[in-house]
Structures are given as structure tokens and as C-alpha cells.
Amino acid sequence: MSRTLIITNDFPPRAGGIESFVHELALRRPGGSVVVYCSSPTAADHAADPYFDLRQPFPIVRDASRVLLPTPRVRRRAEVIAELEGCDSVLYGAAAPLGLVASGLRPRRQVALTHGHETGWTVVPGAAAALRRIGDGVDTVTYLGEYTRRRLARSLSPAATGRMRRLAPGVDTDRFRPGAGGGRVRERLGLGDRPVVVCVSRMVPRKGQDILIRAWPRVLADVPDAVLLLVGDGPHAARLRSAAAGLDSVRFTGPVPAEELPAHYDAGDVFAMPCRTRRSGLDVEGLGMVYLEASATGLPVVAGASGGAPDTVLEGETGHVVDGSVPGPTARAIIRLLKDPERAALMGARGRAWVARTWTWDHTLARLDGLLGGS
């Protein structure tokens, strides 16, 4: 059986979109075909799920370091693991920077995933040169959508650009679905049947929870009983809580286990995350799987016009794309959806059908099989 060594810094129990993507790819590969080499979790992440590694159906080799870097030591250890485990292909959970060890892992077939952060590397001269080396050293560099493909192609050689292939995460529509437990969440939080706008995301400035809070008084002027439910945690959380002081209808859940996320989406009537590009393009949304998970749950979405986020919305059919740098467009889009629940429900139904048709894990895995197998 063909075996793949996954080399990554982005892996649970650490939480995040890349972590979830790489983990799902590992879980969904055939049994016995995956070995993971990754960095050690932080003490907090380990404490949150101390038995994570033991529960996985594949071996995990944890490096002693908290961050894997493309050093000679890491390259040699990856070579040894690949040799001992009989791996004939390598998958980098994120192309930059670990794809720089590719030369030491030949002749194995090598695929490097990209997400959003690599697009920031394209505007920094030294980092752009490193991306070019990575592209020339692996067999395939993947991209999430047209936006990330265009940005990455600026730094890759013509040969590497010609070998780029699209590989985006899928959505489990059995997990993310209408009726996934939202009623229980509403009951626990005392939301009753009030209109709820939900945002599920890590709390960092790019995601736009601050814009939602700034837009919220305008929303309340038209929909006085509405609730804004902010799900998640992150370095920006304390600042967001301070910004929402005095707004009783803004609720924070704090960190939520992955298994409870579908129910929190399902507690909403509208999903909104007005992400925006920051730092002159260094901080950009690569795709935004939360929009697709919300659509799968039957919610209309309000997405920010950052990077590849618009790829997750059929404008006017499954939701709206807005300028996330100011609160006005977000407020107007939310008000329109809350005041026309029939239209919102129709958008949600269209979104679920679109995700079930187009954004499946079956599609993703078929593409990955082809890339790792050389087709």
C-alpha cells in the first residue's frame, strides 16, 4: 500500500482552519496509508485534549520543538521517518516554510498545500524567493481558489505555476446541517426565538468581529430584539468584549469544542463574518470555510471581500459579499436578511444545496489521490 508522510506545524489539538483541513485529510485517507510528523502542542492545547494523539487511527511523531522549521535536523528526521515507515509520498500541511526540506526527500512524490498566509509571502522579497524554491522543489503546489492562485503565481517559476492544482477543504454536510442542535444552544443561552446573527471564528483582527460590534447598534435600530452571537476565542477576544460593553444583545460563548460547532451555527438565522485584508495584503483571508459550513447548516451568509472569501458565496443567491473595512455595508446586509426571513431561508436552502453539490470531501480526496499518485 502507498503511504504518505504528512509534515506539518498545523495539527490538532491546536485549533484552527488549517489544522482542521490537514487533520480531515489524514483521517479520510485509507487506513494504514498515513504517518504524521508534526510539532508539539502548547501546554494549553495539550491540557485541553491530552489524549488526542492516542485516539487517531494513524501514527503521529511529535517533534520536541513547538515549531518545525526547515533545518537540517528536521529534514534528516523527516527522511528517517519516511524511510522507516515506507512512505512513497510527502504532503506538507503548509507549503511555507516546510516545503524547503523537499530536496532531501526525493525521489518521493511531494505535494505542498497552500492556504492564505502564503499569499503574504509573495510581497516580501526574501519570502517570495523562498516560495519560488518551494515550488521548484515539490511536484505540486496547491491553491484554494482563483485569488490565491493568482497571488502565488507571482512568486513561482513558470514550470511550478504550470504544476499548480486546486485543492480546497470539503464540508461534512452530515455534521453541518439544519437541526444540528441549535435549539439546545438557544435554550442554554436564553435566546428563545429572537433573531440571531452568529459568527464562528478565531478572534483576530482580520475576521471582522469588531466591525460586527460597530455595526450592531445600527442593526438594533431596525431589529430591536436581535442577538449577535460571537463563537470562539483568540488574542483579540478581550478587546472585543471591551468594545461590546453596554451592548447586552452581544453574547460571547468563549472557546467551543469542535463537536459542538454545528449546533452553534444552527442556533443562528444569519451567519456574518466581515473579514477584511490588512497590512497591505500580508494578512488576507485565504478562503473561509466557516461560510461554507454555515451554508451547509442552511444559513444565508454575509462575507467580507477579502482574498478568496468571495469564492464561498454565490452573490444574491446564498448570501452577500460586503466591504468589511467599515460597518455600514455589513449592517445593511444583516438588516435586509433579518427583516425578510423568507428570503433568508431561501438563500440558506440554496447554499446548502450548492455546498452538497460542489464542496464535498469526496471531491477533495479524489483530487488529492491524483496528486499523490502522480496523475
N, C-alpha and C positions, 0 to 999 in steps of 0.2 A: 504493500500500500504506500502511495505517495504521502510524505509527511512535510508539514510546513512549520518552520520556526518563526514565531511572531516575536519581534523585538520592539519593545515599546516602553515609554515612560508613562503612557496614559492608559491606566488599567485600574479597575476596582480593587480594593474597596474605595479608592478615591472616586469622588463623584464628578461627573461632567459629561458633556456630549460626546467628546472623542473617546472617553473611557467606555461609555455605553456602546458606541459604534464598534470599537475593537473587540469588546467582550462578546457582543452578539455575533460577530463574525467567527470568533473562536468557538462559541457554543454551537453554532449552526453548521460547522464543518463536520464531515463524517467522523464517527468515533475512532479514536486512535490516530488521527491524522494531524494533530496539533500539539506543539510544545510552545510554551510562552516563557520568554526571558524578559524580565522587567525589573524596574527599580523597586525599592522598598517603600511601603506606605508610610505616611507620617504617623506619629503616635496616636493622634486623634482619629485618623482614618482606621488604623488597626483596632483601636478600642471600640469603634463603632461597629465593626464586624470582624472579630478576631479569628473566626473560623472560615473566612471566605475561601482561602486557598484550598482547604481540605474538602470543600463542597464541590469543587469544579471537576468536571469529567475529563480533565486533561492535566498533565503535569505543569507546574509553574516553578520556574527557577528565579528566585528573588536575588538580585544583586544587593550587596551590603549598602550601597550608596542610595541616597534619596533621588538622585537624578543620574540617569545614564547619559554619558557624553561619548562622542566618537573618538575615544582614546585608544591607544594600542592595547591597553589592558582589557577594555570592553570588547574590542574586536577579537582578541585572542580567545576570550571566554566564549563569545558567540560562536567562533569556529569550533571550539571543543564541544559545546552543546550540540551544534548541528551534526558533528561527526558521531558523537556518542548516541544520539537519538535517531540517526539515519534520516536526516531531513534533506530533501532534494529541492526545496524552495524556501524562500525567506520573504516574510511580509513585515514591512516597517509600519508600526502603528501611526507614526507621523514621519513624513519624509525628512523634515529638518528638525534636528541635525543628524539623527542616527543613520540616515542613508549614506553618510560619508564613510561608513565602515564597509560598504558594499564590495570594494576591491578585494578584501580579504576573505570573502565568502563565495567567490567563484569556484566552480562553474555553475553553482546552483542558480535557478531562476529567481529573480528578485523583483518584488513589486513594492513601491513606496506610496502609501496613502498620503494625500494632502487634504487639508481642512480649510480653515480660514486664516490661521496665523501665518502660513507660508506666503500668503499674498503680501503681507507686510515686509517680508524679506526682499521682495522684488524692488523696493525703493531704497534699500540700504546697500551701497556698493559692495562691501565685503560679504554681506549675506547673500546678495544676488549672485556673486561669484560661487559661493558655496552651493546654492541651488543648482547652478549650471553643472557643477561637478557631480552632484547627486543624480541629476537627470542623465548624465552621460555614464554613470556607474551602474545604474539599475536597468532592468529590462523595460519597466513601465512605471510612469508616474501617473497616478490617478487624479481626477478632479471632480468636484461636487456638481458643478454646473457651468454654464457658459461664462459667467462672470469670472469665476476662479480660473477657468481655462485660459481666458484672455490675459489675465494678470500674470499667471505663471509663465505663459509662453514668452513674455518679455525677457525672462532670465534664462530660459532653456535654449540649448542649441537646436538648430533645425532638425537634427536627427532625433533628439529626445522629444521635441514637440510632436513629431510625426508618430511617436510611440505612445502618446498620452491617450488615456481611456477614461471615460466617465465611470465613477463608482460612488454612488450615494447610499446612505443608510436606507433601510426599509422600515416600515411601520407594521407592528403586530396588531392587526385590526381585531383580533380576538381579545386582546388586552385593552386596547384603546377603542371604546365603543360606547354608544349611548346606553345608559343604565348600568354603568360600571361601578356604581356605589355613591354617586353624588348625593343622593338623598340622605345617606348616613352622615356625610360630611356637613351638609347643610344643618342637619339636626344637631350635630355636635357643636357647631359654631353658632347656633341660634339664628340662622339666616332665614328660616321659614321659606316663603315663596317670593322673597324680594328679588328683583333683577340683580344678577351677579356678573360682574366683569372679572375674569380670572386671568392672572399672569403666572405662568410656571417657568421659573428660570433662576439661574445663579444671579446673585445680586452684585453686578459690576456695572460701571457707568454706561458701557456700550448698549446694554439691554434695554434701557429706557424706562425703568420703573419710576425714576424721578420725573420724567415727562408725564407719566400717568398720574402721579400725585399732583403735579401742577395743573393738569387738565381737569382734575376731579371736581373742583368747585363749579366749573362750567357745566359738567355733566349733571351735577346735582340740581342746578338751576332748572333743568328740563325734566330730570327724572329723580325727584327728591328722595325716593326710597331705595335707590341703587346702592350696591355694595361693591367695593373694589377689594378683591381677594388676592394678596400677593403671596405666592407659594415659593419657598426656597430660602436660601441663606447665601452669605458671601461677604466679602470685605466691605461692601457698600451698605450693608444692612443697617448699621447703627445710624448712618447719615439719612437713610430713607425713613427710618422710624422717627427721627427728629423732624424731618420735613413734613411728615404726616401728623404731627402733634396737633390736636384740636379737631382732626377730621375723624369723628367716631365711626364713619362708614368705611374707613380704610382698615382692613384686617390683615395682619401678618401671621402666617402659620409657623414660621421658622422652618428648619430642615424637615423634609418629609421622606420617609423610606421609599425606594423605587417602587415597591409593590403597591404603595398607596397613591401613587401619582395618577393613575387612570381615574380614580374616584374623585380626585381634586379637580381634574379637568371637567369631569362630568357634573360637578357642582356648579359650573358656570353656565351662563346664557350666551356670553360673548368671550372670546379669547383676544387679548390685546398685549402686544409687546412691541412698542415703537422704537426698535433698535435704530441706532444711527452710527455712521462711520466717524471715527475720532482720530486724532493725532495724524492728520494729513494722510490718511489711508493706512497707517500702521495698525490700527485697531478696527477691524471690519467683521461683519457677520458673514461667515462662510456659506451657510445655508439656513439653518434654523429649523431643526427637526421638531421643535415644540409646536410650530404652526401646523405641521402635518399630523402630529399626534392629536392636536386639538380638532383638526378637521375630521380625523378618524372617529373622534368622540361625538361628532355631529354639531360642532360649534362653528359659527362664522368667525373669521379671524381678521384682526387689524394688525398688519405687519409694517415695520419700518422699512424705508427704502435704502437699506444698507447692503452692499455686496450682493450675495446670492439670495437674500431673503425673498425678493420678489418672485423667485422661481417656485416658491412654495404656495403661491396664491394665484388663482385664476381671477383676475381683477373683475369685480362686479358679479362674479358667479359664486366663488367660495369665500370672498371677503374683500378687503380693501388694503392697498398699499399706500402709506402716508409718509410725509416728511416727518421724521422722528426728532428733528432738531428743535422744534417748537411745539407747544402744547395744542395750539388751535386745531390743526388738521386731525389729531388724534381724538380730541373732544368731539368734533363734528361727526367723525365716522362712528364713534361709540354711540352717540345720541341717536343717529339715524337707525342703527341696528336695534337699540333698546326700545325705541318708540314704534318700531314696526316688527313685532315678534314673528309674524307670519313670514315676512321676507327673510328674517334672520334664520328661521328654521329651515327654509328652502335652501339658503346658502349652505347651512350646515349639512343638509342631506346631500347636496351636490358635492360638497367637499369630501364627505365620507366615500361616496361612490368613486370619485376621482382617485383618492388615495388607494382604495381597494383595487382599482384597475391599474394604477401606474406605479405606485411606490411600495411594492411588496418586497419582502425579504427573498422570495423565490427569484425575482429578477436580479437582485443584488448578488445572490450566491451563484447564480448561473454565470454572471459576468466575472466574478472572482475566480470561479473554477477555470474559465477560459484563460484568464490572465496567468494563473499559477501553472496551468498545464501547457501554456505556450501558444494557445490558439488565439 
